[in-house]
């Protein structure tokens, strides 16, 4: 299992746009096959950093998920919304594995 962390740099004057974007992904991402943990908007401290986090089985599953997401009507609409409103200044994706979970116990 991989966890995708998306770090967004957003226009702080357009936080409401990011919140709408996040709500849209809250609907589209699970429908297209990823396990959405959540989207997180600035609250205290930085006014420009926001995050999206979801789990996906593998990089191959990620590629199939991205294809479904870009074909999804709400997914397409959300991409267009971000392009039109220009509230996303930068977007970085990192795929991580959960290193704190112990390996499953094996029977002798």
One Martini backbone bead per residue (centre of mass of N, CA, C, O) as a GRO file, in nm:
protein
  108
    1UNK     BB    1   0.097   0.036   0.023
    2UNK     BB    2   0.024   0.369  -0.071
    3UNK     BB    3   0.098   0.712   0.004
    4UNK     BB    4  -0.042   1.015  -0.100
    5UNK     BB    5   0.119   1.330  -0.102
    6UNK     BB    6  -0.021   1.655  -0.135
    7UNK     BB    7   0.135   1.961  -0.202
    8UNK     BB    8   0.007   2.285  -0.159
    9UNK     BB    9   0.015   2.598  -0.317
   10UNK     BB   10  -0.178   2.875  -0.223
   11UNK     BB   11  -0.397   3.121  -0.252
   12UNK     BB   12  -0.496   3.297   0.028
   13UNK     BB   13  -0.748   3.446  -0.126
   14UNK     BB   14  -0.852   3.124  -0.224
   15UNK     BB   15  -0.957   2.917  -0.005
   16UNK     BB   16  -1.249   2.856  -0.101
   17UNK     BB   17  -1.160   2.715  -0.358
   18UNK     BB   18  -1.009   2.485  -0.225
   19UNK     BB   19  -1.251   2.372  -0.065
   20UNK     BB   20  -1.413   2.293  -0.316
   21UNK     BB   21  -1.203   2.109  -0.440
   22UNK     BB   22  -1.197   1.911  -0.201
   23UNK     BB   23  -1.495   1.825  -0.211
   24UNK     BB   24  -1.484   1.708  -0.494
   25UNK     BB   25  -1.267   1.491  -0.427
   26UNK     BB   26  -1.438   1.350  -0.204
   27UNK     BB   27  -1.609   1.219  -0.439
   28UNK     BB   28  -1.414   1.121  -0.680
   29UNK     BB   29  -1.184   0.949  -0.562
   30UNK     BB   30  -1.341   0.701  -0.451
   31UNK     BB   31  -1.489   0.637  -0.721
   32UNK     BB   32  -1.187   0.586  -0.870
   33UNK     BB   33  -1.007   0.401  -0.627
   34UNK     BB   34  -0.936   0.565  -0.375
   35UNK     BB   35  -0.821   0.620  -0.036
   36UNK     BB   36  -0.944   0.875   0.130
   37UNK     BB   37  -0.836   1.081   0.390
   38UNK     BB   38  -0.773   1.392   0.283
   39UNK     BB   39  -0.828   1.743   0.302
   40UNK     BB   40  -0.606   2.027   0.383
   41UNK     BB   41  -0.644   2.337   0.524
   42UNK     BB   42  -0.575   2.627   0.628
   43UNK     BB   43  -0.558   2.774   0.975
   44UNK     BB   44  -0.267   2.769   1.109
   45UNK     BB   45  -0.023   2.969   1.007
   46UNK     BB   46  -0.006   2.883   0.719
   47UNK     BB   47  -0.175   3.020   0.414
   48UNK     BB   48  -0.038   2.819   0.163
   49UNK     BB   49  -0.081   2.534   0.290
   50UNK     BB   50  -0.180   2.216   0.149
   51UNK     BB   51  -0.358   1.890   0.161
   52UNK     BB   52  -0.341   1.557   0.017
   53UNK     BB   53  -0.473   1.220   0.112
   54UNK     BB   54  -0.392   0.884  -0.013
   55UNK     BB   55  -0.464   0.553  -0.099
   56UNK     BB   56  -0.269   0.301  -0.282
   57UNK     BB   57  -0.162  -0.001  -0.389
   58UNK     BB   58  -0.006   0.116  -0.656
   59UNK     BB   59   0.135   0.244  -0.935
   60UNK     BB   60  -0.055   0.098  -1.127
   61UNK     BB   61  -0.316   0.186  -0.982
   62UNK     BB   62  -0.264   0.487  -1.019
   63UNK     BB   63  -0.282   0.500  -1.326
   64UNK     BB   64  -0.576   0.399  -1.343
   65UNK     BB   65  -0.699   0.614  -1.159
   66UNK     BB   66  -0.618   0.864  -1.329
   67UNK     BB   67  -0.786   0.787  -1.574
   68UNK     BB   68  -1.060   0.789  -1.429
   69UNK     BB   69  -1.044   1.081  -1.318
   70UNK     BB   70  -1.016   1.225  -1.605
   71UNK     BB   71  -1.311   1.094  -1.695
   72UNK     BB   72  -1.454   1.221  -1.478
   73UNK     BB   73  -1.676   1.469  -1.452
   74UNK     BB   74  -1.575   1.595  -1.180
   75UNK     BB   75  -1.277   1.581  -1.242
   76UNK     BB   76  -1.281   1.765  -1.490
   77UNK     BB   77  -1.412   2.007  -1.349
   78UNK     BB   78  -1.184   2.046  -1.136
   79UNK     BB   79  -0.952   2.101  -1.324
   80UNK     BB   80  -1.086   2.349  -1.460
   81UNK     BB   81  -1.124   2.517  -1.204
   82UNK     BB   82  -0.821   2.546  -1.138
   83UNK     BB   83  -0.740   2.682  -1.405
   84UNK     BB   84  -0.933   2.928  -1.392
   85UNK     BB   85  -0.872   3.032  -1.078
   86UNK     BB   86  -0.567   3.005  -0.976
   87UNK     BB   87  -0.509   2.871  -0.666
   88UNK     BB   88  -0.279   2.694  -0.776
   89UNK     BB   89   0.076   2.727  -0.756
   90UNK     BB   90   0.143   2.433  -0.633
   91UNK     BB   91   0.234   2.074  -0.696
   92UNK     BB   92   0.318   1.792  -0.479
   93UNK     BB   93   0.423   1.451  -0.512
   94UNK     BB   94   0.421   1.177  -0.268
   95UNK     BB   95   0.538   0.844  -0.212
   96UNK     BB   96   0.452   0.633   0.064
   97UNK     BB   97   0.539   0.427   0.333
   98UNK     BB   98   0.453   0.245   0.615
   99UNK     BB   99   0.707   0.206   0.864
  100UNK     BB  100   0.543   0.153   1.149
  101UNK     BB  101   0.448  -0.110   1.051
  102UNK     BB  102   0.455  -0.419   1.115
  103UNK     BB  103   0.518  -0.710   1.023
  104UNK     BB  104   0.377  -0.984   0.966
  105UNK     BB  105   0.310  -1.263   1.119
  106UNK     BB  106   0.459  -1.583   1.125
  107UNK     BB  107   0.424  -1.904   1.093
  108UNK     BB  108   0.629  -2.183   1.171
   0.00000   0.00000   0.00000
